[in-house]
Amino acid sequence: MKPGKTHKASAKRFKVTATGRIFHRKAGYEHKRTKKRPQYKRAARKLVEVRGADKRMMRRLLQI
């Protein structure tokens, strides 16, 4: 990937805060949702911060 260009697919799926933290949605929320417990569904609606090596990759893709 050339430096200076934002990866548009990643930009649509990740949210960057003013302080530079990167958040994403939990996987599997929409799939077979009727069978899942309400506690899981509530927790899955919340955004989760990207951690570890993934954060480094996201910074590169989002040009932060």
C-alpha positions as CSV (number, residue, x, y, z in Angstrom):
1,M,0.0,0.0,0.0
2,K,1.3,3.4,-0.9
3,P,1.9,5.8,2.0
4,G,-0.6,8.7,2.2
5,K,-3.7,6.9,1.1
6,T,-6.4,5.9,3.5
7,H,-7.8,2.3,3.1
8,K,-11.4,3.2,2.5
9,A,-12.9,-0.2,3.5
10,S,-11.2,0.2,6.9
11,A,-12.3,3.8,7.3
12,K,-15.9,2.7,7.0
13,R,-15.6,0.0,9.7
14,F,-13.5,1.7,12.3
15,K,-14.0,4.9,14.3
16,V,-11.1,7.1,15.4
17,T,-11.5,9.4,18.4
18,A,-10.0,12.8,18.9
19,T,-7.3,11.3,21.1
20,G,-6.4,8.7,18.4
21,R,-8.0,5.6,19.9
22,I,-9.5,3.2,17.4
23,F,-12.8,1.4,18.0
24,H,-14.6,-1.4,16.1
25,R,-17.9,-3.3,16.5
26,K,-18.0,-6.9,17.8
27,A,-18.3,-9.7,15.2
28,G,-21.3,-11.9,14.9
29,Y,-23.9,-9.4,16.2
30,E,-26.4,-9.7,13.3
31,H,-26.0,-13.5,12.7
32,K,-28.8,-15.6,14.3
33,R,-29.6,-12.8,16.7
34,T,-33.0,-14.2,17.8
35,K,-31.3,-17.1,19.6
36,K,-28.8,-15.1,21.5
37,R,-29.2,-13.9,25.1
38,P,-30.2,-10.2,25.7
39,Q,-27.0,-9.7,27.8
40,Y,-24.8,-10.7,24.9
41,K,-26.8,-8.5,22.5
42,R,-26.5,-5.5,24.7
43,A,-22.7,-6.0,25.2
44,A,-22.2,-6.6,21.4
45,R,-23.7,-3.2,20.6
46,K,-20.9,-1.4,22.4
47,L,-17.7,-0.4,20.6
48,V,-14.5,-2.2,21.5
49,E,-11.0,-0.6,21.3
50,V,-8.5,-2.1,18.9
51,R,-5.5,-3.5,20.9
52,G,-2.0,-4.9,20.3
53,A,-0.6,-5.6,16.9
54,D,-3.9,-4.9,15.3
55,K,-3.7,-1.3,16.4
56,R,-0.4,-0.8,14.6
57,M,-2.0,-2.3,11.4
58,M,-5.1,0.0,11.7
59,R,-2.9,3.1,12.2
60,R,-1.2,2.2,8.9
61,L,-4.4,1.5,7.0
62,L,-6.2,4.7,8.4
63,Q,-3.1,6.9,8.0
64,I,-3.1,8.1,11.6
